[in-house]
Amino acid sequence: MHDAHTAGSTTGPDFDAGPAVECQAVTIRYGTTTAVDGLSFQAARGEVVALLGPNGAGKTSTVEALEGYRPVQGGSVRVLGLDPRADHTALVARIGVMLQKGGVYPTLTPVQVLHLFSAYYPDPEDPDALLDVVGLTRARRTPWRRLSGGEQQRLALALALVGRPEVLFLDEPTAGVDPEGRLIVRDLITAQRDLGRCVLLTTHELGEAERLADRVVIIDHGRLLAEGAPADLAAGSADGSIRFTAEAGLDITGLVTALGAGAQVTEERPGSYRLTLPTTADTPAMVAALAGWLAANGHALGDLRTGQSLEEAYLAITGSRGEPETSDDGSGSHGRRGRGRRSGRRGSRNEQQTGSDGQSRSEVA
């Protein structure tokens, strides 16, 4: 991707003024259902922020309001200092939106759709160079419907990038992407941050959020539960336990006996264990006793760590609620969040996309 200059460098003297994305006490309702309830957070230029939460937490409604496709009933949203609905024509050329699925005419090829989109902007990325960056050069003339799911995701990201956006909204950017493609997507997101662009992404893949995000915002029932750097959130909710993996179904009674009085072992998930130590325990000695017992009983020790991951912190913060998948408007859905429901809303998004010249266009992605 050529980078002689970026959209972020051509926005005028107020470029560095204020956050790139801002929600202030936002409330969004669908009839009697409150999807977003007084939510406030910000995202800065040169920052990757992951918006996390269970299904039905209000993530989609929040992002759609920021993109200008969803009204708010209370509070305010601003992107680059603009009202996403009142200033939609001015804003749309300065943001990039990556949908999770669909939005491209099935017979169009990557080279065709990227050249089409590049014509909407006064200073786009080179479509052919962008195809190379996302690893689709060999598939450049393959119709959309024949691309793999991962290739479609990478093309969707390329479409979000082609206009040199100052703010990127990415919906599950690595969903269905193979390991090689994940590396490409991660590198591209990091590059956007390094160019001074703001990236707001939603994902259910907490490992990806931990790798990519400078900061995470965790919401549930439309309310803010926690925000901060992934490492800080994990440390803040750590309980001093040792976590390790081994064969599922260990003889926990025998292990606790070997470790001594006060030790507690819980199999949180098959093969994933938490060892809670008494306050007076010698941690290195306890780890050695654990490894010795496993070896003596013919079990291999897998991962072992004294901290916890973002996923574990997230589950602790949200209470690991296991509700059926529900859309933000309260209607039931099954399958991955966003795939069935958001595709149903894409008609309004696709029809409302406006080119950088201010004319309403039929969006192809």
C-alpha positions, -999 to +999 in steps of 0.1 A: +000+000+000+016+033-010+018+058+018+031+091+003+005+108+025-026+097+044-061+109+049-052+117+084-027+144+073-051+164+051-080+172+075-070+208+084-057+225+115-081+208+139-068+174+132-053+168+166-083+184+185-104+160+205-110+123+203-116+105+170-146+086+184-167+097+213-199+083+230-214+105+257-241+089+278-256+072+248-290+056+250-305+036+222-340+019+225-361-004+203-396+001+216-395-008+253-361-025+250-330-005+260-301-018+239-276+009+250-280+025+284-259+056+292-227+044+275-197+066+274-162+059+260-137+075+236-111+063+211-082+084+200-063+088+167-034+063+165-053+039+188-069+004+183-099+000+206-118-033+208-154-031+218-162-064+236-194-078+252-217-108+251-243-112+224-270-086+228-247-063+249-253-033+226-221-034+205-238-034+171-262-006+180-233+015+193-212+010+162-241+016+138-248+049+157-212+059+152-214+051+115-245+072+112-270+044+105-287+043+139-303+073+158-297+077+195-325+085+219-302+100+245-267+114+248-245+120+218-220+104+194-193+122+175-167+109+150-139+133+141-160+160+158-189+155+135-225+142+142-226+109+122-262+115+111-265+153+107-230+155+091-232+121+073-222+134+039-191+151+052-181+122+074-186+092+051-156+100+030-134+101+061-143+067+076-140+031+065-165+004+074-157-033+072-188-055+074-186-090+087-203-106+057-219-098+024-224-065+007-206-073-026-223-082-058-216-119-062-203-117-098-179-089-092-142-097-088-118-081-063-101-060-089-134-047-102-150-038-069-118-022-056-115+000-087-152+008-084-147+019-048-115+038-055-135+060-079-156+073-050-127+091-034-104+120-045-072+104-033-077+066-029-052+039-024-039+022-055-064-007-059-039-031-075-013-024-047-040-029-021-049-063-036-013-073-032-012-061+004-042-081+014-029-112-004-055-113-032-034-108-063-039-144-074-076-142-068-080-107-084-103-120-112-122-146-091-159-137-086-168-128-050-191-158-047-161-182-054-138-166-029-132-184+004-146-169+035-112-157+046-106-141+011-139-124+013-129-110+047-096-097+034-114-080+005-139-064+029-109-050+048-094-037+015-127-020+007-127-003+041-091+010+035-093+021-001-104+057+007-076+063+032-100+066+061-091+085+093-114+062+114-120+025+107-149+005+120-141-033+117-167-059+125-151-093+134-121-086+111-105-121+116-137-142+116-133-172+093-098-161+082-070-187+080-038-183+100-019-167+071-048-143+065-049-135+102-013-123+101-021-101+071-051-086+089-032-080+121-003-063+102-028-041+083-046-030+115-013-022+132-002-003+101-033+018+103-027+027+139+009+036+131-004+060+104-023+078+131-057+064+122-083+053+148-095+017+146-126+006+165-132-032+162-157-056+175-148-092+180-157-123+199-121-137+195-106-124+227-071-136+217-072-113+187-083-084+209-055-091+233-030-091+204-044-061+185-060-037+209-043-009+227-074-006+248-106-026+253-140-014+263-162-041+278-200-036+278-230-056+288-267-048+287-257-016+271-236-004+300-199+001+305-184-026+327-146-019+323-121-003+300-083-002+298-053-019+283-057-057+280-028-063+304-042-039+329-076-055+329-062-089+333-040-078+361-068-059+378-090-089+380-063-115+387-069-135+419-033-147+426-041-182+413-019-204+391-035-217+359-023-247+340-034-271+314-031-309+315-051-340+307-088-336+314-102-354+345-071-353+367-074-369+402-079-335+419-081-351+454-048-368+449-032-336+436-045-315+465-031-340+489+003-338+473+003-300+473-005-298+510-031-281+532-047-250+520-043-256+482-074-258+461-076-271+425-106-265+402-110-279+367-127-248+351-129-263+317-119-298+305-081-298+307-079-262+322-072-259+359-069-232+385-047-238+415-055-214+444-027-211+469-029-203+506-015-169+514+016-184+531+025-207+502+059-207+485+048-203+449+080-218+433+079-248+456+042-252+448+049-251+411+076-277+416+053-299+436+026-296+409+051-306+381+064-334+402+030-349+408+020-347+372+052-364+361+048-391+387+013-398+375+021-399+338+005-365+329+022-338+308+021-302+320+008-278+293+006-241+298+014-227+332+011-191+342+006-171+374-014-143+357-045-146+335-055-139+300-078-112+287-104-140+281-103-150+317-106-113+328-135-108+304-153-138+318-148-126+353-159-090+345-190-101+326-199-129+350-196-153+321-233-151+313-244-178+289-276-164+274-289-174+240-277-152+212-298-122+210-297-092+187-295-057+202-331-051+194-341-080+216-351-104+188-336-139+190-309-152+166-289-183+163-253-186+150-226-160+151-235-125+163-240-103+133-241-128+105-279-132+102-291-101+118-267-075+104-270-088+069-306-080+072-298-044+079-272-040+052-299-030+027-302+004+045-264+007+049-257-003+013-283+022-001-271+051+021-234+050+014-223+083+001-193+090-021-167+116-012-183+140-037-214+141-015-236+121-039-256+092-026-244+059-041-254+023-040-226+007-019-211-025-030-195-035+003 
